[in-house]
Amino acid sequence: MGFSCGIIGLPNSGKSTIFNALTSLCVAAQPYPFCTIEPNVGIVPVPDARLTNLARLVRPEKVTPTSIEFVDIAGLIKDAHKGEGLGNKFLGHIRAVDAIAHVVRCFKAENIPHVYDEIDPARDADVVETEIVISDLEIVEERLGKLERLAKVSKEKHGEEQRVLLTINETLSRGEFLNRDSFTPEEGELVRSFGLITAKPLFYVANIDEKDLAGPEPTCFQGLMEREGRPVVPICGRLEEELAALPPEEMGSFMELYDMKERGIENVIAAGYAILDLITFYTLVGKELRAWTIPKQTTAYAAAGKIHTDMQRGFIKAEVISYETFVQCGSEHAAREKGMVSIEGKEYIVKDGDILHIRFNV
């Protein structure tokens, strides 16, 4: 699996409630700040209609979905970068994840106090993200200072690193997150080595009132929609947590009662998966149908290593059937008979939905 999404936000924004709904774990979710101190971790299967369809056709004994790891990180507050509210520790937890789900409170509840007394999602997002920017800025400035000192006593050149750091410093000084697409692949490797939170992909989870589920988008989080084009997933965390605790046969009636067209929690999982630029491929080995997660632009050789190191070491070829072809033919055997299985080498770029059979010899 190996891909993780951190859940962040102000205290009492509903982070742990949403984490509970994601994982159906009994994680403390109480209305007081810093209920979560050590991060809670849950590995969550990614909803996959294609896997369901393939299982219906193949009827394997075992079906294994791909998954993504969600990490519930304690609430950040103003001056977290100075250590307020154990902020330095919490910021360190965020540096360890691959992507960020920023939970923003859009619901009112008298029994759950808001740290700023009133609901203002755009302001709340600013508070959390400003702390992240300042924290990263301190790291960048410290590294720049170290490079300046090294230049006086060492002949080793750090010109490229310094140039990239100065570009980052300029962006962070404007209070902005980094745009990963603005860096070359080589620069991107450097940026990742700095461990900056602002370099991670981020999407918003708007934690809304249950009354807003069936209506138009609540005005309270429209400001989030305008922030740097980041995805916004509306969800009622309280209802999703209650729904997750029900037996499967009762879920439909519960969703009908609240006019829930779909489970919002599945949209959170899908958004986390998509923002990481991940794709899914499938294998049919023996009696198991399995989904695998890889980044876009992964080669067949690297995908073989994801399955097993022996497959990568002894890679000969990859036999590939697209999902659409498999469904059209109805089986692997029928696809082979119709000559619709392609033979690919190490450099083949795996496509989303490919069904791979790796031929190898060790």
C-alpha positions as CSV (number, residue, x, y, z in Angstrom):
1,M,0.0,0.0,0.0
2,G,2.5,2.6,1.2
3,F,0.4,5.8,0.6
4,S,-0.9,7.9,3.4
5,C,-3.3,10.8,3.8
6,G,-3.2,12.9,7.0
7,I,-6.4,14.4,8.4
8,I,-5.8,17.9,9.8
9,G,-7.8,20.9,11.0
10,L,-8.6,23.0,14.0
11,P,-9.6,21.4,17.3
12,N,-13.4,20.4,17.3
13,S,-13.6,20.5,13.5
14,G,-14.7,16.9,13.4
15,K,-11.4,15.2,12.3
16,S,-11.6,12.2,14.6
17,T,-15.3,11.8,13.9
18,I,-14.6,11.6,10.2
19,F,-11.7,9.3,10.9
20,N,-14.0,7.0,12.9
21,A,-16.4,6.9,9.9
22,L,-13.5,6.1,7.6
23,T,-12.1,3.3,9.6
24,S,-15.0,2.2,11.9
25,L,-12.5,2.3,14.7
26,C,-13.4,3.4,18.2
27,V,-11.2,6.5,18.3
28,A,-11.8,9.1,21.0
29,A,-13.8,12.1,19.6
30,Q,-14.6,14.5,22.4
31,P,-15.5,18.2,22.3
32,Y,-12.3,19.5,23.8
33,P,-9.0,20.5,22.3
34,F,-6.2,18.0,21.8
35,C,-8.3,15.0,22.4
36,T,-6.0,13.4,19.8
37,I,-2.3,13.7,20.8
38,E,-0.7,10.7,19.2
39,P,-1.9,10.2,15.6
40,N,-4.5,7.4,15.0
41,V,-3.9,5.3,11.9
42,G,-6.4,3.3,9.8
43,I,-5.9,1.4,6.6
44,V,-9.0,1.9,4.5
45,P,-10.1,-0.1,1.3
46,V,-10.6,2.2,-1.7
47,P,-14.1,1.9,-3.2
48,D,-13.8,0.2,-6.6
49,A,-16.7,-0.6,-8.9
50,R,-14.4,-2.2,-11.4
51,L,-13.1,-4.7,-8.8
52,T,-16.7,-5.5,-8.0
53,N,-17.6,-6.1,-11.7
54,L,-14.4,-8.2,-12.2
55,A,-15.3,-10.3,-9.1
56,R,-18.8,-10.9,-10.5
57,L,-17.3,-12.2,-13.8
58,V,-14.4,-14.2,-12.4
59,R,-16.0,-15.4,-9.1
60,P,-12.6,-15.8,-7.3
61,E,-12.3,-17.3,-3.9
62,K,-10.6,-14.2,-2.6
63,V,-11.0,-10.5,-3.5
64,T,-8.4,-8.1,-2.2
65,P,-9.1,-4.3,-2.7
66,T,-6.3,-1.7,-2.8
67,S,-6.2,0.6,0.2
68,I,-5.0,4.0,1.5
69,E,-3.8,4.8,5.0
70,F,-5.5,7.7,6.8
71,V,-3.8,9.3,9.8
72,D,-5.8,11.4,12.3
73,I,-3.5,14.2,13.4
74,A,-4.3,16.4,16.4
75,G,-5.8,19.8,15.9
76,L,-3.5,22.7,15.0
77,I,-4.0,26.1,16.5
78,K,-2.6,29.6,16.0
79,D,1.1,29.7,16.8
80,A,1.5,26.0,16.4
81,H,4.8,26.6,14.7
82,K,6.0,28.0,18.1
83,G,4.9,24.9,19.9
84,E,1.6,26.1,21.1
85,G,-0.8,23.2,21.8
86,L,2.1,20.7,21.1
87,G,2.2,22.3,17.7
88,N,5.7,21.3,16.7
89,K,5.0,17.6,17.4
90,F,1.8,17.7,15.4
91,L,3.4,19.5,12.5
92,G,6.0,16.7,12.5
93,H,3.3,14.1,12.2
94,I,2.0,15.9,9.1
95,R,5.4,15.8,7.5
96,A,5.3,12.0,7.5
97,V,2.2,11.7,5.3
98,D,1.9,11.9,1.5
99,A,-1.2,14.0,1.2
100,I,-3.5,16.1,3.4
101,A,-7.2,16.1,4.0
102,H,-8.0,19.5,5.7
103,V,-11.2,19.2,7.7
104,V,-13.0,22.5,8.0
105,R,-15.9,23.0,10.3
106,C,-19.1,24.2,8.5
107,F,-21.6,23.0,11.1
108,K,-23.1,24.6,14.2
109,A,-23.5,22.8,17.5
110,E,-23.9,24.4,20.9
111,N,-22.5,21.4,22.7
112,I,-19.3,21.5,20.6
113,P,-17.6,24.8,21.2
114,H,-15.7,26.5,18.3
115,V,-12.2,27.7,19.2
116,Y,-13.1,31.1,17.7
117,D,-16.7,31.1,18.8
118,E,-18.2,31.5,15.3
119,I,-18.3,29.5,12.1
120,D,-16.0,30.9,9.4
121,P,-14.5,28.1,7.2
122,A,-12.2,30.4,5.2
123,R,-10.7,32.0,8.3
124,D,-10.3,28.6,9.9
125,A,-8.5,27.2,6.8
126,D,-6.2,30.3,6.8
127,V,-5.3,29.8,10.5
128,V,-4.2,26.2,10.0
129,E,-2.4,26.8,6.6
130,T,-0.6,29.9,7.9
131,E,0.9,27.8,10.7
132,I,2.1,25.3,8.1
133,V,3.5,27.9,5.8
134,I,5.4,29.6,8.7
135,S,6.8,26.3,9.9
136,D,8.1,25.4,6.4
137,L,9.5,28.9,6.0
138,E,11.6,28.4,9.1
139,I,13.0,25.2,7.7
140,V,13.9,26.8,4.4
141,E,15.5,29.9,6.0
142,E,17.5,27.6,8.4
143,R,18.8,25.6,5.4
144,L,19.7,28.7,3.4
145,G,21.6,30.0,6.4
146,K,23.5,26.7,6.7
147,L,24.4,26.8,3.0
148,E,25.7,30.3,3.3
149,R,27.9,29.2,6.2
150,L,29.1,26.1,4.3
151,A,30.1,28.3,1.3
152,K,32.6,30.1,3.5
153,V,34.4,27.0,4.6
154,S,33.9,24.4,1.9
155,K,34.6,24.1,-1.8
156,E,31.5,21.9,-2.3
157,K,28.9,23.6,-4.5
158,H,25.3,23.8,-3.5
159,G,24.2,26.3,-6.2
160,E,21.2,24.3,-7.4
161,E,19.9,23.6,-3.9
162,Q,20.2,27.2,-3.0
163,R,18.4,28.3,-6.1
164,V,15.5,26.0,-5.5
165,L,15.4,27.1,-1.8
166,L,15.3,30.7,-2.8
167,T,12.3,30.0,-5.1
168,I,10.5,28.2,-2.3
169,N,11.3,31.0,0.1
170,E,9.8,33.6,-2.2
171,T,6.5,31.5,-2.5
172,L,6.2,30.8,1.2
173,S,6.9,34.5,2.0
174,R,3.7,35.3,0.1
175,G,1.8,32.9,2.3
176,E,1.3,30.4,-0.4
177,F,1.7,26.6,-0.7
178,L,4.1,25.3,-3.3
179,N,2.9,24.4,-6.8
180,R,4.5,21.0,-7.5
181,D,4.0,21.3,-11.2
182,S,6.2,24.4,-11.3
183,F,9.3,22.3,-10.6
184,T,11.3,20.0,-12.9
185,P,11.5,16.3,-11.9
186,E,15.1,17.0,-10.6
187,E,13.9,20.0,-8.6
188,G,11.0,18.0,-7.4
189,E,13.4,15.4,-5.9
190,L,15.2,18.2,-4.1
191,V,11.9,19.7,-2.8
192,R,10.8,16.3,-1.4
193,S,14.1,16.0,0.4
194,F,13.3,19.1,2.5
195,G,10.2,17.4,4.0
196,L,8.0,20.5,3.5
197,I,4.3,20.2,4.2
198,T,3.4,22.9,1.7
199,A,4.7,20.6,-1.1
200,K,2.1,18.0,-0.3
201,P,-1.2,17.8,-2.2
202,L,-4.2,19.1,-0.2
203,F,-8.0,18.9,-0.4
204,Y,-10.7,20.1,1.9
205,V,-13.3,18.1,3.7
206,A,-16.2,20.5,4.5
207,N,-17.9,19.0,7.6
208,I,-21.4,20.3,7.2
209,D,-24.8,20.2,9.0
210,E,-27.1,17.3,8.2
211,K,-29.7,19.8,7.0
212,D,-27.3,20.9,4.2
213,L,-27.0,17.4,2.8
214,A,-30.0,17.5,0.5
215,G,-29.9,21.2,-0.5
216,P,-27.6,23.3,-2.6
217,E,-24.0,23.8,-1.6
218,P,-24.0,25.7,1.7
219,T,-22.8,29.3,1.4
220,C,-20.6,28.7,4.5
221,F,-18.0,26.8,2.5
222,Q,-18.2,28.5,-0.9
223,G,-15.0,30.4,0.0
224,L,-13.2,27.1,0.2
225,M,-14.2,26.3,-3.4
226,E,-12.3,29.4,-4.5
227,R,-9.0,28.6,-2.8
228,E,-6.4,27.7,-5.4
229,G,-8.7,25.2,-7.2
230,R,-8.4,22.6,-4.4
231,P,-11.1,19.9,-4.3
232,V,-13.8,20.2,-1.7
233,V,-15.6,17.1,-0.4
234,P,-18.8,18.0,1.6
235,I,-19.6,15.5,4.3
236,C,-21.7,15.3,7.5
237,G,-19.2,13.6,9.8
238,R,-21.7,12.9,12.6
239,L,-24.1,11.1,10.3
240,E,-21.3,9.2,8.5
241,E,-20.0,8.0,11.9
242,E,-23.4,6.7,12.8
243,L,-23.9,5.1,9.4
244,A,-20.5,3.3,9.7
245,A,-21.6,1.7,13.0
246,L,-24.8,0.2,11.5
247,P,-25.0,-3.4,10.1
248,P,-25.1,-3.4,6.3
249,E,-28.8,-4.3,6.1
250,E,-29.8,-1.1,7.9
251,M,-27.6,1.3,6.0
252,G,-30.0,1.8,3.1
253,S,-32.9,2.8,5.4
254,F,-30.7,5.2,7.4
255,M,-29.5,6.9,4.2
256,E,-33.1,7.2,2.9
257,L,-34.1,8.8,6.2
258,Y,-31.6,11.6,5.7
259,D,-31.9,11.7,1.9
260,M,-28.2,10.7,1.5
261,K,-27.7,9.8,-2.2
262,E,-24.2,8.3,-1.5
263,R,-21.8,7.8,1.3
264,G,-19.8,10.9,1.6
265,I,-17.0,9.0,3.3
266,E,-16.3,7.1,0.0
267,N,-15.8,10.5,-1.7
268,V,-13.2,11.4,0.9
269,I,-11.3,8.1,0.2
270,A,-11.6,8.6,-3.5
271,A,-10.4,12.3,-3.2
272,G,-7.4,11.2,-1.2
273,Y,-6.5,8.5,-3.7
274,A,-7.0,10.9,-6.7
275,I,-5.0,13.8,-5.3
276,L,-2.0,11.5,-4.9
277,D,-2.1,10.8,-8.6
278,L,-2.6,7.1,-8.1
279,I,-4.0,4.5,-10.4
280,T,-5.2,0.9,-9.9
281,F,-4.2,-2.2,-11.8
282,Y,-5.4,-5.8,-11.2
283,T,-4.0,-9.3,-11.0
284,L,-5.7,-12.7,-11.3
285,V,-3.3,-15.1,-9.7
286,G,-4.6,-18.5,-8.7
287,K,-7.9,-18.0,-6.8
288,E,-7.3,-14.4,-5.9
289,L,-8.4,-11.2,-7.7
290,R,-6.4,-8.3,-6.4
291,A,-6.2,-4.6,-6.9
292,W,-2.9,-2.7,-6.6
293,T,-2.0,0.9,-6.1
294,I,0.7,2.6,-8.1
295,P,1.5,6.2,-9.1
296,K,0.7,7.3,-12.7
297,Q,3.5,6.8,-15.2
298,T,4.7,3.6,-13.5
299,T,6.4,1.0,-15.8
300,A,5.4,-2.6,-16.0
301,Y,8.8,-3.5,-14.5
302,A,8.1,-1.3,-11.5
303,A,4.6,-2.7,-11.2
304,A,6.0,-6.2,-11.1
305,G,8.1,-5.2,-8.2
306,K,5.0,-4.0,-6.4
307,I,3.5,-7.5,-6.7
308,H,6.7,-9.4,-5.7
309,T,10.5,-8.6,-5.9
310,D,11.1,-12.0,-7.7
311,M,8.7,-10.9,-10.5
312,Q,10.7,-7.7,-11.0
313,R,14.1,-9.5,-10.8
314,G,13.1,-12.1,-13.3
315,F,10.8,-10.0,-15.5
316,I,10.3,-11.4,-19.0
317,K,7.1,-9.7,-20.2
318,A,3.8,-8.4,-19.1
319,E,0.5,-9.7,-20.6
320,V,-2.0,-6.9,-20.5
321,I,-5.8,-6.8,-20.8
322,S,-7.6,-3.5,-20.3
323,Y,-10.5,-3.6,-17.9
324,E,-12.9,-2.6,-20.7
325,T,-11.7,-5.4,-22.9
326,F,-12.0,-7.9,-20.1
327,V,-15.6,-6.9,-19.4
328,Q,-16.4,-6.9,-23.1
329,C,-15.0,-10.5,-23.6
330,G,-16.3,-11.8,-20.2
331,S,-13.1,-13.7,-19.3
332,E,-9.4,-13.9,-19.7
333,H,-9.7,-17.0,-21.9
334,A,-12.1,-15.3,-24.3
335,A,-9.8,-12.2,-24.5
336,R,-6.9,-14.5,-25.4
337,E,-9.0,-16.3,-28.1
338,K,-9.8,-13.0,-29.7
339,G,-6.2,-11.8,-29.7
340,M,-7.0,-8.9,-27.3
341,V,-4.1,-9.6,-24.9
342,S,-1.1,-7.3,-25.6
343,I,2.5,-8.4,-24.9
344,E,4.5,-5.6,-23.3
345,G,8.1,-5.1,-22.1
346,K,9.7,-3.4,-19.1
347,E,9.1,0.1,-20.3
348,Y,5.4,-0.2,-20.8
349,I,3.5,2.5,-18.9
350,V,0.7,0.8,-16.9
351,K,-2.7,2.3,-17.5
352,D,-5.5,2.7,-14.9
353,G,-7.6,-0.4,-15.0
354,D,-5.0,-2.7,-16.7
355,I,-5.1,-6.4,-15.8
356,L,-1.6,-7.7,-15.7
357,H,-0.1,-11.1,-15.9
358,I,3.7,-10.9,-15.3
359,R,5.8,-13.6,-16.9
360,F,9.1,-14.0,-15.1
361,N,11.9,-16.5,-14.4
362,V,14.2,-16.6,-11.4
